[in-house]
Amino acid sequence: MTIQANQIIRTRRKSIAIIIEPGGRVVVRAPLYATDHQIAQFLALKADWVQAAVDKMRRLPPRQPKKRYRAGEEFLLLGETLRLKIVEGGRSAVTRQGGYLCLRRDFQPRAKAALTAWYRQQARRVLTERVEHFARRHGFTYSKVRISSARTRWGSCSTLGTLSFTWRLVMAPLEVIDYVVVHELVHTRVRNHSKGFWAAVAVLMPDYKARRAWLKQHGAALTVE
Ligand SMILES: [Zn+2]
């Protein structure tokens, strides 16, 4: 298998690095004195890894177009698509009405902040309820639920038993949210990702792999930007 770089960038660095960009472009960063032959040899050595990384990048869904907070744009809540509607007046900046997410016109210039605040509220309500549900059902103890703004870390569990979840998670379907909740609750008993950890997750949620795969595939779409 021959791997060719799409671009080679020589700088005052000491070693060769291969970067796979979104879309699967292969970029090599190399020291000023590295020859083309050396770079080709390095690529050949890493061919399997590079090919796998390129395939993975090509499989990733393309980035969503940036939101402009105009009527008709789509937002997710619990896996359901809501259409943005700009409304005049009302008590809150953001409200949900059936299949619409209503944003007050005077909040349109601050739409991102208003929507984030609304999603945080939804996340707190849903996650608190799901954590209580699974904790009661399976006898887990935890100290509190915290809502974070992490972009790719869906949940975490501190040594003191604080369960953190990013507000973005509330955009995912409930089955997916439940997977992250169970995952973090199991961490209150097993603090690593050992075989024993995954076995414990599988006992409580036999189909956890499909739920986790959904997050891997769609996680990037869980955004208000
Ligand atoms: Zn974990």
Boltz pocket constraint, residues with backbone or C-beta under 6 A from the ligand:
constraints:
  - pocket:
      binder: B
      contacts: [[A, 155], [A, 183], [A, 187], [A, 192], [A, 193]]
      max_distance: 6.0
